[in-house]
């Protein structure tokens, strides 16, 4: 087990195995969501866009979309919700195809995650979850700050680089 906690108000930190890499599992879905929301915020994509589910889109593993009928219409918002709430691999693969692996890697790079093991190397959630060597440490993951504004926008800031990314 690894833990990293930082009190935002005081900067006090505590950690246990904070620099030890751990299996990524579905945590890789967070950068996909961050890139999707960034594209929506920039007006390059709408969360109300529709995708029609096909049998070819269905991915093995977790999720409910693989059980739905081909032809089911879904919004990008629906896909993002399912990707995060039920860790739906089909939703993840569809969204990764929309935002692109290259854009997710660019987002990770802007956030200070430049090491090859921090990059998104695959094009499907089943491949990523088994092969992604990006194993973040609790310390690296915890050294981010999410801040919001009264206007509803939010920013993710990498403590290590000071780089801010709208989400």
Secondary structure, DSSP 8 states (H G I E B T S, - for coil): --EEEE-TTT--EEEESTTSB---GGGGHHHHHHHHHHHHHTTSS-TT-EEE--GGG--SSS-SGGGS-TT-EEEHHHHHHHHHHS--HHHHHHHHHHH-HHHHHHHHHHTT--SGGGS---SSHHHHHHH-----BHHHHHSEEEEE-TTS-EEEEETTT--EEE-
